[in-house]
Structures are given as C-alpha cells and as structure tokens.
C-alpha cells in the first residue's frame, strides 16, 4: 500500500524566502528531491523530514501531516 | 552546487539510458557469436567478450555507486547525487529488473518447449536484461521526476 503524506513544505519554504535550490543546498540533497517532496511524489525519511524542519526553523508536524 | 548536481544527474541519466538500450540492442547484432563454444572463438570474439564484460560492469557500477562515480567532485555534490530520492529510485530500478528477469525466464521456459534454445544464449540474454533493465528503469524514473 502506498504511503500518502500531506505536506506544507512549499508554503513553509516560500515563507522562509528560500528557493528549492537554496533549501536543497542547505540540507545536502538535490533540488529534484525538494520538488518531489513538495509535490507529494516522494515521501521523505524521518531524518530528511527533521533536516527540512530544522532548515525552515519549524517542526516536522507543521510540515507534514496524514491526510 | 545545485546546478552542478543537476548537470551531473542529467549526464548520469542519459548515459544509463543510452548505454542500457545500446547494450540490449547489441545482444542480437554483436554478441551472438559469444554463444559458440569458447574453443571456437576467434580473436575478435575475445574482444567482444571483453567488451561485453566491460560494458556490463560499467552499467552495474554506475547504477550501484551513485555519487561515487563522480570522484572528482566535492563530498557535498557527491552526497546530493546519491541522496534519498536517488536511493529510492535505485531500489525501484532493481525491483523492475527483478520482475523483468522473472518474466523473461518464464517466457524462455515456454519457448524452450517449442524451440531448441542454446544454453549460453539464454544465460547471456537473461544476464543482459538483468543488467540493462534496472539502468533504463532508473533513467526513466529520474527523467519523469525531472519533468524533461
């Protein structure tokens, strides 16, 4: 069964004034990874979710949620 | 850094797709002579065998190594080239390879009931598909995600 995960990553990134490339560089992944997470194509691991939350100075719960 | 990562990712993707498809196409054009007994091989067949092995190892290594294939680049770039998404795509590609090989083996088993198949031919083709399919599946998946 496919895992479905809602995300507010795009909104949080935009609020932080970052581009996908800048966020990708901060956490050491490719821009494509950020793009696929934002579009709900790729479900990130706990580690990556924590890195995203830290880079955006927010919590994992505010970035991701179960639909 | 992200520009470099994107360029190298595209290069890896194109390389895997083109070399994977060519590797499969060459099975019926170039490598059929390898099905003869080794004692009958001419020097050109030994060269073909070396090409077959080298080509296979290159495809396997490029897909399996992720960022390691880009040795000259900084650790950050190499890490981004082998990030979580890349690893997930690689796992997907190996799954495609597994199911394809199962299907090919089943098809060859059915064909063997009606036609005489050379053992070496069956082994070579199955191996070639096991090498090329994951490479092509990985490239296809990355291309889809890139939106090119």
Backbone of each chain as ProteinMPNN parsed JSONL, in Angstrom:
{"seq_chain_A": "XXXXXXXXXXXXXXXXXXXXXXXXXXXXXXXXXXXXXXXXXXXXXXXXXXXXXXXXXXXXXXXXXXX", "coords_chain_A": {"N_chain_A": [[0.854, -1.191, 0.0], [0.582, 2.174, -0.893], [2.216, 4.897, 0.681], [0.638, 7.74, 1.877], [1.099, 11.166, 2.247], [0.481, 14.274, 3.528], [1.649, 17.571, 2.803], [3.092, 20.697, 3.784], [5.257, 21.856, 2.825], [6.043, 23.482, 0.64], [4.723, 25.914, 1.146], [5.882, 26.616, 3.606], [8.564, 26.865, 2.855], [8.427, 28.972, 1.02], [7.531, 30.987, 2.688], [9.783, 31.233, 4.243], [11.4, 32.421, 2.477], [13.002, 31.08, 0.667], [14.438, 29.455, -2.203], [13.827, 26.388, -4.046], [16.277, 25.306, -4.757], [18.024, 26.595, -2.978], [17.129, 25.628, -0.483], [17.6, 22.926, -0.896], [20.384, 22.897, -1.055], [21.058, 23.674, 1.522], [20.371, 21.45, 3.063], [21.694, 19.411, 1.861], [20.778, 17.856, -0.342], [19.445, 16.978, -3.635], [17.89, 19.408, -5.853], [15.743, 18.32, -7.089], [14.832, 16.431, -5.278], [13.667, 18.014, -3.278], [11.642, 19.134, -4.818], [10.09, 16.86, -5.508], [9.228, 16.044, -2.995], [7.696, 18.249, -2.235], [5.669, 18.055, -4.116], [4.412, 15.789, -3.343], [5.213, 13.419, -4.434], [7.335, 11.978, -3.514], [7.966, 10.415, -0.454], [9.556, 11.567, 2.319], [12.257, 10.338, 4.443], [12.386, 9.947, 8.054], [14.682, 11.212, 8.981], [15.298, 13.008, 6.878], [12.99, 14.562, 6.946], [13.263, 15.765, 9.445], [15.584, 17.25, 8.981], [14.641, 19.035, 7.059], [12.727, 20.402, 8.564], [14.37, 21.597, 10.472], [15.974, 23.251, 8.861], [14.065, 25.029, 8.002], [13.313, 26.169, 10.278], [11.161, 25.179, 11.846], [8.611, 22.816, 12.945], [8.436, 19.226, 12.419], [5.855, 18.295, 12.397], [4.423, 20.495, 11.561], [5.107, 20.618, 8.957], [4.469, 18.22, 7.722], [1.685, 15.996, 7.398], [-0.889, 13.571, 8.1], [-3.23, 12.744, 5.634]], "CA_chain_A": [[0.0, 0.0, 0.0], [1.383, 3.394, -0.991], [2.09, 5.816, 1.813], [0.221, 9.089, 1.489], [1.518, 12.135, 3.249], [0.232, 15.661, 3.156], [2.8, 18.42, 3.118], [3.012, 22.156, 3.631], [6.66, 22.247, 2.638], [6.173, 24.605, -0.298], [4.297, 27.137, 1.835], [6.898, 26.945, 4.619], [9.779, 27.319, 2.159], [8.157, 30.299, 0.465], [7.502, 31.929, 3.822], [11.166, 31.441, 4.684], [12.095, 33.176, 1.426], [14.025, 30.222, 0.048], [14.095, 28.712, -3.419], [14.061, 24.939, -3.896], [17.728, 25.074, -4.845], [18.668, 27.036, -1.726], [16.782, 24.674, 0.572], [18.312, 21.676, -1.209], [21.795, 23.08, -0.719], [21.184, 23.724, 2.984], [20.271, 20.127, 3.712], [22.564, 18.457, 1.172], [20.11, 16.96, -1.297], [19.265, 17.624, -4.932], [16.674, 20.228, -5.956], [14.671, 17.401, -7.5], [14.293, 15.796, -4.064], [12.752, 19.0, -2.685], [10.494, 19.258, -5.716], [9.224, 15.669, -5.418], [8.595, 16.056, -1.669], [6.652, 19.284, -2.28], [4.56, 17.597, -4.956], [3.842, 14.562, -2.788], [5.651, 12.256, -5.216], [8.305, 11.231, -2.706], [7.776, 10.543, 0.994], [10.905, 11.602, 2.89], [12.511, 9.581, 5.674], [12.325, 10.76, 9.276], [15.89, 12.048, 9.021], [15.161, 14.12, 5.927], [11.925, 15.435, 7.452], [13.854, 16.548, 10.539], [16.508, 18.224, 8.378], [13.816, 20.069, 6.427], [12.136, 21.214, 9.636], [15.424, 22.42, 11.083], [16.382, 24.287, 7.905], [12.986, 26.023, 7.886], [13.061, 26.629, 11.654], [9.8, 24.813, 12.224], [8.548, 21.42, 13.413], [8.057, 18.248, 11.397], [4.383, 18.211, 12.378], [3.85, 21.603, 10.801], [5.441, 20.423, 7.539], [3.843, 17.003, 7.182], [0.507, 15.534, 8.125], [-1.615, 12.477, 7.45], [-4.452, 13.31, 5.04]], "C_chain_A": [[0.891, 1.244, 0.0], [1.134, 4.287, 0.221], [1.669, 7.175, 1.278], [0.551, 10.044, 2.624], [1.213, 13.537, 2.739], [1.431, 16.518, 3.537], [2.485, 19.906, 2.922], [4.418, 22.712, 3.387], [6.796, 23.473, 1.733], [5.818, 25.936, 0.387], [5.369, 27.583, 2.842], [8.175, 27.474, 3.971], [9.594, 28.731, 1.614], [8.149, 31.36, 1.563], [8.908, 32.249, 4.315], [11.99, 32.194, 3.641], [13.191, 32.389, 0.741], [13.508, 29.637, -1.269], [14.318, 27.232, -3.149], [15.559, 24.628, -3.879], [18.44, 25.464, -3.546], [18.375, 26.077, -0.576], [17.529, 23.348, 0.364], [19.771, 21.764, -0.773], [21.992, 23.071, 0.806], [21.16, 22.348, 3.626], [21.011, 19.032, 2.943], [21.857, 17.433, 0.311], [19.982, 17.684, -2.637], [17.965, 18.432, -4.932], [15.469, 19.359, -6.3], [14.025, 16.724, -6.292], [13.295, 16.737, -3.386], [11.468, 19.086, -3.51], [9.54, 18.064, -5.566], [8.55, 15.578, -4.048], [7.451, 17.063, -1.667], [5.423, 18.829, -3.064], [3.92, 16.308, -4.456], [4.209, 13.311, -3.548], [6.546, 11.357, -4.37], [8.061, 11.501, -1.227], [9.152, 10.5, 1.655], [11.034, 10.72, 4.126], [12.382, 10.534, 6.873], [13.514, 11.715, 9.336], [15.753, 13.257, 8.109], [14.078, 15.1, 6.388], [12.458, 16.331, 8.576], [14.809, 17.618, 9.998], [15.732, 19.373, 7.739], [13.247, 21.01, 7.489], [13.183, 22.131, 10.263], [15.846, 23.554, 10.157], [15.333, 25.389, 7.798], [12.559, 26.561, 9.248], [11.605, 26.393, 12.061], [9.798, 23.359, 12.702], [8.126, 20.506, 12.26], [6.53, 18.196, 11.264], [3.751, 19.351, 11.581], [4.15, 21.473, 9.303], [4.674, 19.27, 6.92], [2.661, 16.583, 8.04], [-0.128, 14.369, 7.367], [-2.93, 13.029, 6.9], [-5.716, 12.663, 5.638]], "O_chain_A": [[1.831, 1.35, 0.789], [0.012, 4.414, 0.712], [2.272, 7.697, 0.34], [0.31, 9.759, 3.797], [1.641, 13.925, 1.652], [2.142, 16.211, 4.494], [1.73, 20.3, 2.033], [4.72, 23.865, 3.698], [7.568, 24.387, 2.024], [6.514, 26.938, 0.229], [5.715, 28.762, 2.921], [8.791, 28.414, 4.474], [10.481, 29.577, 1.73], [8.676, 32.461, 1.401], [9.197, 33.366, 4.743], [13.138, 32.56, 3.893], [14.188, 32.953, 0.289], [12.318, 29.364, -1.427], [14.926, 26.863, -2.144], [16.034, 23.805, -3.097], [19.335, 24.761, -3.077], [19.264, 25.753, 0.211], [18.018, 22.737, 1.314], [20.318, 20.824, -0.197], [22.974, 22.525, 1.309], [21.848, 22.106, 4.617], [20.964, 17.862, 3.325], [22.276, 16.278, 0.235], [20.36, 18.849, -2.763], [17.063, 18.184, -4.132], [14.344, 19.616, -5.871], [12.819, 16.475, -6.282], [12.216, 16.314, -2.971], [10.362, 19.106, -2.97], [8.324, 18.243, -5.504], [7.424, 15.09, -3.946], [6.366, 16.774, -1.163], [4.29, 19.17, -2.725], [2.989, 15.794, -5.075], [3.603, 12.258, -3.35], [6.516, 10.132, -4.496], [7.962, 12.65, -0.797], [9.846, 9.488, 1.558], [10.039, 10.396, 4.776], [12.283, 11.751, 6.716], [13.367, 12.883, 9.697], [16.05, 14.385, 8.504], [14.225, 16.314, 6.24], [12.134, 17.517, 8.639], [14.838, 18.744, 10.492], [16.115, 20.537, 7.862], [13.276, 22.232, 7.344], [12.91, 23.297, 10.548], [16.053, 24.682, 10.603], [15.666, 26.544, 7.535], [11.584, 27.303, 9.363], [10.923, 27.293, 12.551], [10.856, 22.746, 12.846], [7.542, 20.95, 11.271], [5.992, 18.07, 10.164], [2.678, 19.193, 11.0], [3.52, 22.138, 8.481], [4.278, 19.321, 5.756], [2.648, 16.791, 9.253], [0.068, 14.206, 6.163], [-3.665, 13.706, 7.618], [-6.831, 13.017, 5.256]]}, "seq_chain_B": "XXXXXXXXXXXXXXXXXXXXXXXXXXXXXXXXXXXXXXXXXXXXXXXXXXXXXXXXXXXXXXXXXXXXXXXXXXXXXXXXXXXXXXXXXXXXXXXXXXXXXXXXXXXXXXXXXXXXXXXXXXXXXXXXXXXXXXXXXXXXXXXXXXXX", "coords_chain_B": {"N_chain_B": [[26.165, 24.789, -6.18], [23.873, 23.202, -6.609], [23.353, 23.511, -9.33], [25.48, 22.154, -10.522], [24.955, 19.607, -9.529], [22.563, 19.052, -10.826], [23.36, 19.047, -13.5], [25.174, 16.898, -13.533], [23.492, 14.851, -12.688], [21.713, 14.722, -14.823], [23.493, 13.962, -16.801], [24.288, 11.435, -15.883], [21.845, 10.106, -16.014], [21.206, 10.186, -18.778], [23.359, 8.805, -19.805], [23.015, 6.223, -18.647], [20.57, 5.493, -19.795], [21.072, 5.539, -22.616], [23.339, 3.833, -22.921], [22.281, 1.559, -21.749], [20.116, 0.837, -23.437], [21.515, 0.522, -25.844], [23.16, -1.593, -25.125], [21.355, -3.707, -24.879], [20.391, -3.764, -27.534], [22.701, -4.472, -28.91], [22.956, -7.113, -28.28], [21.778, -8.812, -30.119], [23.079, -8.09, -32.384], [25.882, -7.903, -32.157], [26.883, -9.593, -30.123], [26.166, -12.261, -30.519], [27.896, -14.179, -31.454], [29.237, -15.014, -29.253], [27.949, -17.138, -28.208], [28.877, -19.474, -29.191], [30.999, -22.398, -28.583], [33.798, -21.84, -26.418], [36.192, -22.786, -27.368], [36.01, -22.448, -30.076], [36.276, -19.8, -30.529], [37.347, -16.835, -32.186], [40.0, -14.362, -32.358], [38.581, -11.915, -32.504], [36.248, -12.546, -31.205], [37.052, -12.834, -28.606], [37.663, -10.205, -28.07], [35.104, -9.13, -28.256], [33.94, -10.429, -26.097], [35.358, -9.277, -24.01], [34.463, -6.671, -24.295], [31.768, -7.036, -23.745], [31.822, -7.833, -21.043], [33.096, -5.595, -19.885], [31.306, -3.525, -20.54], [28.994, -4.412, -19.2], [29.878, -4.357, -16.508], [30.357, -1.638, -16.238], [27.788, -0.47, -16.49], [26.513, -1.678, -14.286], [28.076, -0.704, -12.201], [27.879, 2.111, -12.404], [25.168, 2.496, -11.865], [24.947, 1.337, -9.31], [26.792, 2.688, -7.711], [26.088, 5.32, -7.294], [26.806, 8.494, -6.14], [29.514, 7.993, -6.088], [30.573, 7.612, -8.535], [31.293, 10.029, -9.515], [34.01, 11.018, -8.897], [35.724, 13.206, -8.82], [34.387, 15.341, -7.722], [33.158, 17.5, -5.049], [32.548, 16.383, -1.622], [29.979, 17.22, -0.821], [28.58, 17.559, -3.227], [28.688, 14.973, -4.237], [27.282, 13.634, -2.247], [24.741, 14.746, -2.584], [24.195, 13.749, -5.077], [23.681, 11.169, -4.513], [21.45, 11.016, -2.944], [18.509, 10.596, -0.789], [16.293, 10.351, -2.54], [17.481, 9.459, -4.897], [18.413, 6.988, -4.009], [15.992, 5.741, -3.48], [14.976, 5.664, -6.058], [16.833, 3.969, -7.189], [16.299, 1.602, -5.824], [13.744, 1.135, -6.804], [14.404, 0.691, -9.482], [15.886, -1.688, -9.315], [13.861, -3.39, -8.492], [12.229, -3.39, -10.767], [13.994, -4.645, -12.516], [14.155, -7.178, -11.326], [11.5, -8.22, -11.611], [11.297, -8.158, -14.368], [13.281, -9.956, -15.181], [12.244, -12.299, -14.088], [9.918, -12.544, -15.664], [11.058, -12.789, -18.204], [12.5, -15.167, -17.921], [10.403, -16.948, -17.526], [9.111, -16.703, -19.988], [11.13, -17.641, -21.673], [11.265, -20.257, -20.795], [8.792, -21.243, -21.664], [9.124, -20.884, -24.442], [11.194, -22.671, -24.833], [9.929, -25.079, -24.885], [9.04, -25.36, -27.419], [10.999, -24.556, -29.19], [14.476, -25.134, -29.901], [16.669, -23.939, -27.649], [19.779, -22.364, -27.181], [21.871, -22.993, -24.433], [23.854, -21.167, -23.58], [23.032, -18.895, -24.918], [20.585, -18.306, -23.722], [21.429, -17.769, -21.101], [23.121, -15.576, -21.538], [21.366, -13.658, -22.622], [19.52, -13.362, -20.528], [21.174, -12.407, -18.512], [21.991, -10.01, -19.709], [19.586, -8.603, -19.812], [19.05, -8.413, -17.094], [21.058, -6.681, -16.4], [20.667, -4.391, -18.029], [17.963, -3.559, -17.798], [17.397, -2.487, -15.103], [19.057, -0.221, -15.291], [17.881, 1.267, -17.376], [15.325, 1.613, -16.28], [15.864, 3.142, -14.014], [16.869, 5.466, -15.225], [14.601, 6.28, -16.632], [12.797, 6.773, -14.551], [14.075, 8.874, -13.199], [14.052, 10.778, -15.193], [11.327, 11.249, -15.487], [10.749, 12.423, -13.033], [12.223, 14.703, -13.261], [10.877, 16.144, -15.071], [11.539, 16.638, -17.716]], "CA_chain_B": [[26.248, 23.33, -6.062], [22.702, 22.519, -7.184], [23.482, 23.476, -10.791], [26.394, 21.061, -10.84], [24.25, 18.353, -9.245], [21.566, 18.819, -11.883], [24.07, 18.685, -14.743], [25.724, 15.547, -13.381], [22.359, 13.921, -12.627], [21.23, 14.548, -16.197], [24.509, 13.199, -17.533], [24.188, 10.033, -15.434], [20.578, 9.569, -16.511], [21.312, 9.99, -20.23], [24.347, 7.735, -20.021], [22.411, 4.928, -18.306], [19.523, 5.176, -20.77], [21.639, 5.242, -23.945], [24.174, 2.626, -22.866], [21.42, 0.411, -21.432], [19.386, 0.449, -24.655], [22.502, 0.009, -26.809], [23.638, -2.9, -24.645], [20.334, -4.686, -25.269], [20.352, -3.852, -28.996], [23.913, -5.144, -29.379], [22.911, -8.557, -27.994], [21.45, -9.56, -31.338], [23.91, -7.62, -33.501], [27.333, -8.096, -31.97], [27.333, -10.585, -29.152], [25.642, -13.613, -30.758], [29.0, -15.126, -31.685], [29.744, -15.49, -27.963], [27.21, -18.337, -27.816], [29.637, -20.647, -29.651], [31.958, -22.874, -27.566], [34.981, -20.968, -26.302], [37.278, -23.345, -28.189], [35.832, -21.995, -31.467], [36.348, -18.335, -30.599], [38.443, -16.175, -32.882], [40.433, -13.197, -31.552], [37.545, -10.882, -32.452], [35.252, -12.95, -30.212], [37.617, -12.497, -27.284], [37.487, -8.749, -27.919], [33.676, -8.918, -27.979], [33.683, -10.883, -24.722], [35.897, -8.238, -23.119], [33.532, -5.551, -24.391], [30.53, -7.426, -23.05], [32.084, -7.79, -19.589], [33.368, -4.204, -19.507], [30.055, -2.773, -20.666], [28.12, -4.848, -18.097], [30.395, -3.854, -15.228], [30.181, -0.18, -16.209], [26.379, -0.184, -16.196], [26.233, -2.102, -12.902], [28.803, 0.168, -11.274], [27.313, 3.478, -12.443], [23.883, 2.486, -11.167], [25.082, 0.952, -7.897], [27.693, 3.532, -6.92], [25.509, 6.638, -7.013], [27.713, 9.629, -6.233], [30.925, 7.604, -6.151], [31.06, 7.634, -9.913], [31.807, 11.373, -9.782], [35.073, 11.09, -7.897], [36.411, 14.5, -8.755], [33.56, 16.394, -7.147], [33.235, 17.664, -3.596], [31.678, 15.451, -0.887], [28.596, 17.713, -0.822], [27.98, 17.257, -4.529], [28.525, 13.513, -4.338], [26.189, 13.231, -1.345], [23.471, 15.142, -3.217], [23.977, 12.862, -6.222], [23.276, 9.849, -4.018], [20.567, 11.32, -1.813], [17.408, 9.662, -0.52], [15.465, 10.137, -3.729], [18.272, 8.624, -5.799], [18.42, 5.628, -3.463], [14.647, 5.183, -3.698], [14.877, 5.37, -7.494], [17.656, 2.787, -7.458], [15.543, 0.449, -5.314], [12.676, 0.913, -7.786], [15.016, 0.123, -10.688], [16.215, -3.093, -9.051], [12.592, -4.143, -8.482], [11.846, -3.565, -12.174], [14.896, -5.662, -13.046], [13.776, -8.486, -10.764], [10.268, -8.702, -12.24], [11.555, -8.375, -15.796], [14.036, -11.205, -15.326], [11.293, -13.39, -13.847], [9.049, -12.661, -16.841], [11.871, -13.293, -19.319], [12.79, -16.583, -17.665], [9.17, -17.695, -17.775], [8.901, -16.712, -21.445], [12.131, -18.539, -22.282], [10.873, -21.627, -20.456], [7.699, -21.612, -22.581], [9.713, -21.007, -25.785], [12.048, -23.868, -24.898], [9.079, -26.243, -25.138], [8.74, -25.399, -28.851], [12.221, -24.313, -29.958], [15.732, -25.504, -29.232], [17.407, -22.734, -27.243], [21.145, -22.603, -26.698], [22.009, -22.637, -23.009], [24.653, -19.944, -23.435], [22.233, -17.779, -25.417], [19.604, -17.995, -22.674], [22.145, -17.157, -19.98], [23.623, -14.256, -21.95], [20.243, -12.727, -22.746], [18.964, -13.09, -19.2], [22.137, -11.542, -17.828], [21.946, -8.679, -20.347], [18.353, -7.934, -19.376], [19.223, -8.096, -15.667], [21.963, -5.525, -16.306], [20.18, -3.203, -18.737], [16.63, -3.089, -17.389], [17.464, -1.532, -13.996], [19.673, 1.035, -15.751], [16.871, 2.017, -18.137], [14.227, 1.97, -15.369], [16.375, 4.244, -13.193], [16.922, 6.663, -16.071], [13.23, 6.681, -16.915], [12.212, 7.333, -13.325], [14.701, 10.184, -12.949], [13.581, 11.697, -16.241], [9.941, 11.595, -15.16], [10.768, 13.338, -11.883], [12.84, 15.971, -13.66], [9.912, 16.856, -15.889], [12.136, 16.996, -19.021]], "C_chain_B": [[25.093, 22.639, -6.778], [22.751, 22.47, -8.706], [24.361, 22.307, -11.218], [25.702, 19.708, -10.645], [23.259, 18.043, -10.368], [22.229, 18.395, -13.191], [24.566, 17.243, -14.668], [24.609, 14.493, -13.317], [21.828, 13.642, -14.028], [22.207, 13.698, -17.0], [24.434, 11.707, -17.167], [22.954, 9.359, -16.029], [20.667, 9.241, -18.006], [22.264, 8.841, -20.535], [23.725, 6.361, -19.758], [21.366, 4.525, -19.339], [20.132, 4.742, -22.102], [22.458, 3.949, -23.911], [23.347, 1.38, -22.543], [20.691, -0.093, -22.668], [20.353, -0.135, -25.692], [22.989, -1.378, -26.419], [22.644, -3.996, -25.044], [20.319, -4.88, -26.789], [21.548, -4.646, -29.536], [23.885, -6.653, -29.128], [22.634, -9.359, -29.261], [22.331, -9.164, -32.515], [25.359, -8.079, -33.358], [27.67, -9.348, -31.169], [26.845, -12.019, -29.412], [26.765, -14.635, -30.941], [29.567, -15.67, -30.379], [29.031, -16.765, -27.514], [27.913, -19.613, -28.288], [30.572, -21.123, -28.532], [33.234, -22.029, -27.584], [36.124, -21.473, -27.194], [37.193, -22.875, -29.65], [36.016, -20.487, -31.621], [37.567, -17.871, -31.382], [38.882, -14.977, -32.02], [39.351, -12.123, -31.421], [36.474, -11.233, -31.406], [35.745, -12.667, -28.784], [37.472, -11.0, -27.008], [36.028, -8.423, -27.597], [33.346, -9.313, -26.538], [34.183, -9.838, -23.716], [34.979, -7.017, -23.117], [32.244, -5.816, -23.624], [30.715, -7.312, -21.537], [32.286, -6.349, -19.131], [32.107, -3.353, -19.508], [29.114, -3.106, -19.502], [28.576, -4.236, -16.777], [30.201, -2.34, -15.113], [28.747, 0.178, -15.841], [26.044, -0.526, -14.743], [26.844, -1.103, -11.923], [28.21, 1.577, -11.243], [25.997, 3.517, -11.684], [24.067, 2.254, -9.662], [25.856, 1.971, -7.073], [27.112, 4.9, -6.59], [26.522, 7.743, -7.206], [29.179, 9.243, -6.393], [31.491, 7.663, -7.559], [31.664, 9.001, -10.26], [32.919, 11.692, -8.786], [35.678, 12.474, -7.739], [35.65, 15.574, -7.999], [33.633, 16.397, -5.623], [32.297, 16.677, -2.906], [30.217, 15.897, -0.878], [27.876, 17.351, -2.118], [27.724, 15.759, -4.645], [27.406, 13.016, -3.436], [24.834, 13.568, -1.962], [23.153, 14.254, -4.415], [23.516, 11.475, -5.792], [22.337, 10.043, -2.826], [19.423, 10.302, -1.711], [16.572, 9.329, -1.754], [16.192, 9.23, -4.727], [18.268, 7.17, -5.317], [17.057, 4.959, -3.639], [14.464, 4.819, -5.172], [15.683, 4.123, -7.854], [16.92, 1.523, -6.993], [14.4, 0.102, -6.271], [13.243, 0.218, -9.028], [15.372, -1.354, -10.493], [14.947, -3.954, -9.016], [12.123, -4.409, -9.911], [12.701, -4.668, -12.804], [14.505, -7.055, -12.592], [12.546, -9.047, -11.474], [10.472, -8.971, -13.727], [12.289, -9.687, -16.015], [13.114, -12.409, -15.082], [10.419, -13.628, -15.079], [9.82, -13.25, -18.026], [12.167, -14.779, -19.138], [11.558, -17.443, -17.932], [8.912, -17.809, -19.279], [9.879, -17.659, -22.133], [11.802, -19.995, -21.984], [9.777, -22.114, -21.41], [8.259, -21.819, -23.992], [10.531, -22.29, -25.919], [11.239, -25.146, -25.125], [8.821, -26.429, -26.642], [9.979, -25.226, -29.727], [13.429, -24.768, -29.154], [16.503, -24.222, -28.917], [18.789, -23.139, -26.746], [21.253, -22.156, -25.249], [22.758, -21.314, -22.834], [23.875, -18.711, -23.897], [21.227, -17.322, -24.35], [20.29, -17.265, -21.519], [22.598, -15.739, -20.327], [22.48, -13.241, -22.018], [19.659, -12.366, -21.383], [19.881, -12.153, -18.423], [22.062, -10.115, -18.385], [20.702, -7.911, -19.901], [18.457, -7.539, -17.904], [20.131, -6.887, -15.479], [21.299, -4.261, -16.864], [18.856, -2.667, -18.207], [16.666, -2.146, -16.193], [18.058, -0.188, -14.419], [18.642, 1.894, -16.48], [15.73, 2.474, -17.223], [14.634, 3.153, -14.487], [16.375, 5.553, -13.996], [15.512, 7.183, -16.352], [12.564, 7.345, -15.723], [12.764, 8.734, -13.046], [14.223, 11.22, -13.97], [12.174, 12.172, -15.922], [9.9, 12.626, -14.024], [11.353, 14.699, -12.245], [11.887, 16.8, -14.496], [10.474, 17.299, -17.224], [11.304, 16.445, -20.178]], "O_chain_B": [[25.283, 21.633, -7.461], [22.26, 21.52, -9.317], [24.033, 21.57, -12.148], [25.834, 18.797, -11.463], [23.141, 16.897, -10.801], [21.74, 17.513, -13.896], [24.403, 16.467, -15.61], [24.765, 13.384, -13.828], [21.532, 12.501, -14.384], [21.805, 12.831, -17.776], [24.509, 10.839, -18.036], [23.002, 8.215, -16.48], [20.259, 8.165, -18.443], [22.004, 8.015, -21.41], [23.89, 5.441, -20.559], [21.281, 3.357, -19.718], [19.76, 3.706, -22.653], [22.292, 3.078, -24.765], [23.664, 0.282, -23.0], [20.647, -1.296, -22.925], [20.06, -1.144, -26.333], [23.205, -2.234, -27.277], [23.04, -5.073, -25.49], [20.244, -6.007, -27.277], [21.417, -5.398, -30.502], [24.692, -7.391, -29.693], [23.182, -10.444, -29.455], [22.326, -9.842, -33.543], [25.972, -8.573, -34.304], [28.614, -10.07, -31.489], [27.094, -12.903, -28.593], [26.601, -15.813, -30.622], [30.292, -16.665, -30.383], [29.453, -17.405, -26.551], [27.581, -20.708, -27.834], [30.905, -20.349, -27.634], [33.679, -21.57, -28.635], [36.919, -20.685, -27.707], [38.19, -22.902, -30.372], [35.92, -19.96, -32.729], [38.66, -18.425, -31.263], [38.199, -14.626, -31.058], [39.213, -11.497, -30.37], [35.872, -10.347, -30.799], [34.972, -12.314, -27.894], [37.198, -10.581, -25.883], [35.746, -7.555, -26.772], [32.583, -8.634, -25.85], [33.528, -9.555, -22.713], [34.744, -6.406, -22.074], [31.707, -4.937, -22.948], [29.865, -6.759, -20.839], [31.724, -5.927, -18.12], [31.872, -2.563, -18.593], [28.516, -2.216, -18.896], [27.778, -3.674, -16.027], [29.916, -1.823, -14.032], [28.515, 1.029, -14.982], [25.373, 0.244, -14.055], [26.211, -0.708, -10.943], [28.057, 2.165, -10.173], [25.736, 4.463, -10.94], [23.415, 2.904, -8.844], [25.615, 2.112, -5.875], [27.606, 5.573, -5.685], [27.046, 7.921, -8.305], [29.999, 10.072, -6.788], [32.702, 7.752, -7.762], [32.458, 9.109, -11.194], [32.755, 12.558, -7.927], [36.094, 12.86, -6.646], [36.217, 16.616, -7.669], [34.098, 15.444, -4.998], [31.355, 16.183, -3.525], [29.314, 15.062, -0.92], [26.73, 16.902, -2.111], [26.661, 15.337, -5.1], [26.668, 12.099, -3.796], [23.893, 12.779, -1.877], [21.986, 14.03, -4.735], [23.019, 10.698, -6.608], [22.422, 9.325, -1.83], [19.376, 9.306, -2.433], [16.196, 8.178, -1.978], [15.585, 8.343, -5.327], [18.135, 6.242, -6.115], [16.975, 3.762, -3.913], [13.869, 3.791, -5.494], [15.28, 3.329, -8.704], [16.92, 0.505, -7.685], [14.122, -1.071, -6.519], [12.645, -0.719, -9.557], [15.182, -2.169, -11.395], [14.957, -5.103, -9.457], [11.676, -5.51, -10.231], [12.192, -5.518, -13.535], [14.522, -8.002, -13.379], [12.54, -10.206, -11.89], [9.888, -9.902, -14.281], [11.959, -10.444, -16.929], [13.198, -13.413, -15.789], [10.205, -14.769, -15.486], [9.306, -14.098, -18.756], [12.093, -15.554, -20.092], [11.661, -18.533, -18.495], [8.542, -18.872, -19.778], [9.511, -18.387, -23.055], [12.031, -20.869, -22.82], [9.822, -23.243, -21.901], [7.921, -22.795, -24.662], [10.558, -22.915, -26.979], [11.794, -26.174, -25.512], [8.435, -27.511, -27.084], [10.009, -25.69, -30.867], [13.419, -24.788, -27.924], [16.936, -23.512, -29.825], [18.95, -24.108, -26.004], [20.785, -21.077, -24.884], [22.355, -20.456, -22.048], [24.033, -17.623, -23.344], [21.045, -16.129, -24.112], [19.782, -16.259, -21.023], [22.475, -14.821, -19.517], [22.606, -12.114, -21.538], [19.345, -11.205, -21.12], [19.421, -11.223, -17.761], [22.068, -9.142, -17.631], [20.766, -6.708, -19.646], [18.007, -6.463, -17.511], [19.989, -6.149, -14.504], [21.361, -3.196, -16.25], [18.648, -1.454, -18.17], [16.031, -1.093, -16.241], [17.612, 0.862, -13.958], [18.54, 3.096, -16.235], [15.224, 3.587, -17.369], [13.834, 4.058, -14.247], [15.941, 6.598, -13.51], [15.269, 8.389, -16.313], [11.861, 8.345, -15.861], [12.021, 9.654, -12.703], [14.019, 12.388, -13.639], [11.863, 13.354, -16.066], [9.116, 13.574, -14.057], [11.029, 15.713, -11.628], [12.057, 18.012, -14.624], [9.953, 18.24, -17.824], [11.653, 16.648, -21.341]]}, "name": "protein", "num_of_chains": 2, "seq": "XXXXXXXXXXXXXXXXXXXXXXXXXXXXXXXXXXXXXXXXXXXXXXXXXXXXXXXXXXXXXXXXXXXXXXXXXXXXXXXXXXXXXXXXXXXXXXXXXXXXXXXXXXXXXXXXXXXXXXXXXXXXXXXXXXXXXXXXXXXXXXXXXXXXXXXXXXXXXXXXXXXXXXXXXXXXXXXXXXXXXXXXXXXXXXXXXXXXXXXXXXXXXXXXXXXXXXX"}
